[in-house]
Amino acid sequence: MRGPARSQHMMRLHARCILYFNAVRDHGSIREAARQLNVTPSALTRQIAQMEDEIGAPLFDRLPGGMVLTAVGEIVARHIVTVMQDAVRTDEQIAALAGMRGGRISLMTVEGIAGDLMARLLTRMTRTWPGIDLQADTGSPARIVAALSGGTTDLGIAFSLDAPDDLRRVAVARFPVGVVMPADHPLAGRRSVRIEECLDYRLILPSESLSLHQVMDPMLHPWRDRLDVVLETGSIELTNRMVAAGVGLAFQSRLALEFDISRGALAHVPLDDPRAMTDLGVYVREARWLPPALERLIVEVRDALREQEEAARIQGQEILAVK
């Protein structure tokens, strides 16, 4: 089915059945989706069946474990996510034209930047956009990709993300990776450290759930027989606490450490290796309208990353000058 006929069928999706389809997609169950929507399961089943008749293909596989999207269902889901996001935010666009400063924005970041950087960024956003309603969560890179693709978050921020085609990167900055240690550690006074100099100490390494694992693995691989690994974890917070307790050294960018460095608990020394760099990217869904509040937040993120990147560049120049 092509041309005007197909368009007419797709237009029929822009009604109550969108909510029904999305509820089944979210909950994986007709019964639970019906409960959430306060409708009967039979009414919900009829709506899904009607959608499938209109499209001409099954949208869900009915499995013992629940309702799972078919390949056609995945295509329809991407369309519906875009429709729902834009519909919810139409009033924000109207409010912006009227000179109002409201709107609701959700974002998800990796744990490593949820502290000082995000606090400063969101504080600045609340001052420049009064009335904004912000929701901020942390998650792994995989969760961030899923939340963006599924339309449950507006903005994602992650290190060295291998983003799928349905996401668009709107900002990026590069930061050096260094060694994290207690402030009184013998290496803490150094301007830079080589990987082999860390082998005399126990190490806390990032698990594969963190993009930092892909950055560090090539540098650590030649020394794998000499590594004394006490812990592998995907938690930046746990890593920092274990380092502060003197359990071992770790590797990460300075972004997650500003508070601990300022209070004298931890030190960060850059690695003397050109590969010790990580990209921090900012992502949105490719096919969607960006409400004014989200566009403003992207500007604030770009400014904050530019400031952090410049500070890291100056620090690197100071290290080269000392050498």
KELUMTI-991615 format. One record per atom (N, C-alpha, C): x, y, z. Coordinates in steps of 0.02 Angstrom, whole numbers, plus 50000, padded with zeros to 5 digits. Example, Ala and Ser with C-alpha at 12.3 -4.5 7.8 and 13.67 -1.06 7.14 Angstrom:
2
506604971650390;506154977550390;506604983550390;506424988850354;506844994750357;506455000250394;
//
This chain:
323
500434994050000;500005000050000;500445006250000;500365010849952;500795016649945;500385022949934;500735028649932;500425035049914;499905037249964;499365040649939;498855043449983;498525038250028;498425032150002;498095027050042;498505025550105;499165024750097;499605023450154;499585029250202;499605035350177;499595041250220;498955041450262;498385039650230;497755039650267;497775034650324;498065028850311;498115023750363;498555026150421;499115029450404;499555031850457;499235037450497;498825041650464;498495046950500;498005044150552;497715038350538;497245035350586;497595033150650;498265032550647;498635030750708;498665036450757;498565042650733;498635048550776;498005049550817;497835044750858;497225044950898;497345041050961;496805038750994;496865035251057;497295028951052;497285025750995;497655019450988;498405020450998;498655026650987;499365028051000;499525026651073;499095029151117;499195028051189;499155020651206;498685017151174;498605010051188;499225006151165;499435007451104;500025004051078;500625005351122;500725011651141;501315013451181;501295010151250;500705009551278;500645006351344;500824998951340;500604995551289;500774988451280;501524987751268;501804992251228;502534992151215;502924993051280;502704997751322;503064999251384;503024993551434;502414990551441;502294985751494;502364978451471;502354977351405;502414970551380;501844966051398;501274969051414;500704965051437;500054968851423;499564965351393;498914968351382;498574969951449;498614965351495;498274966251559;498554972151598;499224972651602;499524978151640;499424984851605;499464984851538;499344991051501;498624993351511;498154988751510;497444990451521;497344993351591;497684990351640;497624992751709;497884999951715;498455001251683;498755007951686;498305013151651;497965011051598;497545015551559;496825015851585;496675011451633;495995011151661;495475009451608;495645004451566;495185001851516;495164994251524;494704991051491;494664983751496;495174980551449;495444974751467;495914971351421;495604969851353;494954968351351;494644966851287;494624972951242;494504978951271;494494985151231;495194986551203;495694985351245;496384986451222;496574981551168;496374975251176;496524970151126;496204972051059;495584974551061;495244976650999;495614982350964;495864987151003;496224992750973;496874990450940;497234985950972;497854983350942;497694979450879;497164975350882;496974971550823;496774976150766;496424981650781;496224986450730;496844989650698;497334991450739;497954994150711;498294989250664;498324982950685;498644977850644;498264976850579;497594977250581;497204976750520;497344982650473;497394988650502;497524994650461;498214994250428;498694991950465;499384991750440;499504985650396;499144980250411;499204974250370;499744969450393;499944969950456;500464965550483;500424965550559;500624960050591;500624959850664;501124964950693;500934968150748;501374972950782;501724969850841;501414964650869;501704961250927;501714953750916;502234950550942;502234943250949;501954941651018;501444937351019;501134935351083;501524929351110;501994930651156;502424925551184;502224923951255;502424918151282;502264916551352;502514921751401;503074924951384;503354929951429;503064936951421;502614937751372;502314944351363;502274946351290;502094952551278;502014955351211;502674958451189;502944956151133;503584958551107;503484961351037;503764967151025;503684970350959;503974966050903;503594965750848;503864962750786;504294967950750;504584965950694;504984970650655;504554976550631;503934974950610;503474980350590;503294984550650;503194981350707;503034985050768;503584989850788;504214987950778;504774992350792;504744998650749;504574997850685;504515003650641;503955008250664;503385005350680;502815009350704;502995012750770;503355009250814;503545012050878;503975018350870;504445018150823;504875024050811;504445029950788;503965028550745;503515033850721;503115036650779;502835032350820;502395034450874;502785038350928;503395036250942;503805039850992;503885047150970;504035048150906;504115055050881;503465058950886;502905055750867;502255059050870;502095061150942;502205056550989;502035057951059;502475063451088;503125063251073;503565068451099;503355075251073;503225075751009;503045082250981;502355084551005;501895079851014;501225081851037;501255084551108;501635081151151;501695083251221;501995090251226;502445091851180;502815098151185;502535103751141;501975102551108;501675107851067;501495113951111;501235112551171;501055118151214;501665122151236;502255118851240;502865122451257;503055127351201;502965125251139;503125129651083;502655135651083;502015134351096;501535139851099;501695144551157;501875141751214;502065145851272;502675150051257;503165147151220;503765150851203;503605156751158;503135155851111;502945161251067;502595166851105;502275164951160;501925169851202;502395173251252;503045171351250;503525174451294;503595171151361;503285165251370;503335161751433;503975157851436;504195156151498;504815152551507;504705146151546;504255142051522;504115135751555;504395129951515;504095124051525;504305118151488;504595112851535;504565106751511;504825101051549;505355097551507;505945096551536;506495093351501;506765087751545;506865081851515;507175076351550;507855074851518;508335073151559;508995071351533;509275065551573;509705061751541;510035056051574;510775056451559;511185055851610;511905056251602;512235050251633;512855048951613;513255043951648;513415046551717;513525041851762;513635043651832;514235048251841;514735047551798;515365051151807;515315058751802;514765061451775;514705068751771;514095071351808;513795066951849;513175068851883;513295073451942;513925074551960;514065078552019;514165085952003;514785088152007;514935095352002;514725098351935;514895095251880;514745098051814;513995098751804;513605093451817;512885093751805;512545098551854;512795098851916;512495103451964;512575110751940;513165112451916;513285119251891;512875120651829;512835115651785;512465116451722;511725117551735;511425113351776;510705113751788;510525119951830;510985121951874;510875128151912;510845134051864;511305134251816;511305139551766;510675139351723;510435133451707;509845132751666;509225135351703;509165133951767;508585136351805;508585143951811;509175146951807;509205154251812;509055157651745;509275154551691;509165157651625;508485155851596;508155150651622;507505148551596;507035147451655;506795152951686;506355152351745;505735148251729;505525144151775;504925140151766;505055133351735;505695131851717;505845125451687;505735119851737;505475114351713;505375108351754;505875103051729;506385101751769;506925097351749;506865090551783;507035085351745;507095078651773;507765075851751;508195074051799;508865071651783;508975064851815;509195060051775;509345053251799;510035051251775;510305046151807;510945043251784;510815036251757;511255034051713;511185027451684;511805025551645;511855019251628;512405016851587;512325019351516;512865019151476;512785021151405;512225017451369;512145010951383;511615007151350;510935009551371;510845011251434;510205013851458;510045020651427;510565024751419;510465031351389;510235030751317;510555026251280;510355025151210;509625022651207;509455017951251;508775015251251;508255020651269;508435024951318;507965030151339;507865035351285;508395037151249;508335041951195;507945039051137;508115032851117;507765029751061;507035028451077;506895026851141;506215025451161;505805031551178;506115037451177;505755043651190;505605045051263;505935041551310;505815042651380;506285047851410;506775050251372;507185055851394;507335060251334;507455066651347;507555071551294;508285072251273;508735071651322;509435073151311;509855067951346;510365065351312;510815060551342;511535062951339;511915061851392;512615063951395;513025057951417;513515055951376;513905049951391;514595050451359;515055046651387;515735046351361;515785041351304;516145043151251;516335038651197;515765033951177;515185036851164;514595032851149;514585030851076;514465024451064;514365021950996;513625022550980;513425028450957;512715030050950;512415026950887;511805024250891;511465021650832;511245027350785;511005025450726;510825030450675;510245034950695;509815032650742;509235036750759;509395042050812;510035042650832;510245047850878;510705052750843;510675059050865;511095064350836;511515067550891;512165068250878;512605071450927;512595079050915;512425082750968;512355090050961;512925093850994;513355090351031;513935093451062;514425088051082;515075089851084;515585085051105;516185088851132;516525085951181;517145088751207;517605082851224;518255084151222;518755078851236;519105080451301;519215075151341;519525075951406;520055070551417;520605072351450;521125067351464;520915062651520;521135056451514;521035051451566;521665051151609;521565050651673;522135050451718;522065045151772;522555045051817;522565040351872;522245043751933;521785040251965;521455042852026;521775039452086;521955043352136;522305040752195;522145044952256;522285042452316;522215046752375;522685052752370;522485058252401;522875064452395;523575063752422;523695058952469;524365058152498;524755052352467;524525049952409;524865044452376;525545046752349;526055042352346;526715044252320;526705047052250;526215045152208;526185047652139;525785054152134;525485056352188;525025062052185;525365068552166;526005069152179;526355075352163;526625075652092;526525070352053;526775070051985;526345074251938;526655076751884;526275080251832;525955075451783;526235069651775;525945064451732;526235057751755;525895052351735;526095045651756;526035040951696;526515036451688;526485031251636;526115025151664;525795021451619;525435015551640;525885010851680;526495009751657;526925004851690;527105006951761;527055013451776;527185015751844;526615014051892;526045012351864;525465010551906;525465003151924;525894999351892;525874992051900;526134989751968;526454994252005;526694992552072;526134992952124;525534994952102;524974995852148;524374991752125;523934990252173;523314986752155;522864991552116;522464988752071;522074992952026;521324991452032;520934996752023;520204996252018;520024998251947;519764993451909;519664994551837;518914995251820;518774998951767;518084999651744;517834993251712;517224991351727;516934985451695;516724987151623;516514982151586;516344983151516;515724987351506;515334988451559;514744992651554;514925000051545;515535001851560;515765008851553;516175009651489;516065015151453;516455016451393;517195017351409;517355019151472;518045019851492;518425013251485;518065007751488;518395001251479;518715000851410;518365003351358;518645003051291;519245007751283;519265013151322;519835017751320;520445014551352;520335011351410;520905008851449;521155002151425;520734997951396;520934991151379;521554990851334;521594994951280;522194994551238;522834996451275;522785001051323;523385003151360;523584998051412;523104994551440;523264989651492;523434982751464;523204981351404;523284974651376;524004972151374;524494976151354;525184973651352;525454971651421;525144974151474;525384972851541;524914968051579;524474964551544;523954960651577;524224955551626;524834952851613;525104947751657;525374950751722;525444957351724;525704960651784;525174964451823;524564964551798;524034968351831;523814965051895;523774968851948;523504966552012;522824969952022;522304966851996;521634969851996;521254967652059;521064972452100;520694970852161;519944971352150;519724975252100;519014976152088;518884978552017;518364975951986;518094978751924;517374980851938;517194986851919;516524989351935;516294994451883;515634994951875;515344999951832;515115006051870;515265006451935;515055012051976;515635016951988;515555023051964;516065028251976;516085030052050;515505030552081;515475032352152;515835027152195;515705020752182;516055015452219;516805015752206;516995016852144;517705017352128;518035022852169;517735028752171;518035034352207;518095032952282;517575029652309;517595028252381;518135023052397;518215018152353;518735013052364;519435015952357;519515020552309;520165023852301;520315028052363;519825031852386;519925036052445;520105031952506;519855025652509;520015021252565;520695017952559;521045019252503;521715016552494;521725009452467;521165007152438;521135000252413;521544999352350;521555004452306;521925003952244;521875010252203;522225010452147;522195015952100;521655014652047;521395019852018;520885019151966;521045023951909;520665023451855;520765027651796;520095030751775;520095037351765;519505040751739;519685048051724;519215051551695;519325058651683;519235062451749;519425068751749;519385072751810;518675075051825;518215074451776;517555077351783;517175074651843;517295068251861;516925065251916;517255066351984;517785070451985;518195070852046;518255077752076;517945082852045;518075089652066;517945090752141;517395088052166;517225089052236;517745085652282;517925079452266;518405075752307;519105078852303;519275081652246;519925085052239;519935091452280;519375095252276;519355101652310;519385100852386;519125095252412;519145094252485;519745090152507;520205088852460;520835085552477;520795078152489;520265074752463;520205067552473;520545063552418;520525066052356;520805062452299;521245066952258;521675063752219;522095067352170;522005064052102;522085068052049;522035065551981;522665067651943;523025062751916;523635064051879;523545061351808;523605065551756;523495063251687;523975057651668;523735053051627;524155047851600;524585050551544;525205048451542;525675050551490;525605045851430;525055046551395;524905042251338;524405045951294;524555046851229;524095050551186;523415047151177;523375040751193;522735037251187;522275038551247;522545041451299;522175042451361;521715048651355;521235048251310;520755053551298;520065050351291;519555053951313;518875051551306;518425057251282;517945055551239;517465060451212;516845060451255;516615066351274;515975067051309;515485070151259;514995066251240;514515068351189;513825069651217;513455074051183;512775075751202;512325073751143;511775070051158;511375066951105;510635068351113;510285068751056;509555069051054;509325064051000;508665062850997;508405058750943;508455062550878;508615059050824;508725062150759;508095065450731;507555061650730;506945064050696;506455066750747;506595072750773;506125075850819;506215083350819;505665086750837;505695093950846;505985095450915;506435100250920;506735102150984;506365108151013;506025107251070;505675112851101;506175118251123;505945124451130;506395129951148;506805128651211;506495125751263;506855124451325;507425119551313;507315114551271;507845109651256;508405112851216;508235117051168;508745120651130;509165124951176;508845128151225;509215132351273;509675128051316;509435122151337;509845117651377;510455115351337;510355113951273;510925111851231;511445117251228;511235123651222;511695129251222;512085129351288;511735128451344;512065128551410;512565122851416;512385116851390;512835111151393;513465112551351;513365115351291;513945116951248;514415121851283;514125126951315;514545131851349;514925128651407;514575124451446;514895121151503;515455116451481;515335112751427;515855108151402;516445112051374;516315117651340;516855121751313;517295124351370;516975126451425;517365128951482;517785123351513;517495117351521;517865111751550;518435109551504;518295109551438;518805107451390;519395112351390;519245118851395;519765123951398;520185123151461;519855121751517;520225120751580;520685114751575;520445109351542;520865103351533;521445104851486;521325108951434;521865110651387;522405114751423;522205119451464;522695123551501;523095119251549;522765114551581;523105109951626;523625105951588;523435103551527;523905099751487;524515103951466;524405110351450;524965114751432;525435115751491;525145116151551;525555116951611;525985110851622;525705104851608;526095098751615;526675098451566;526535100451504;527075100551453;527615105551472;527425111251501;527905116351520;528375113751575;528085109951621;528495107151676;528975101951649;528745097951600;529185092951570;529775096351535;
//
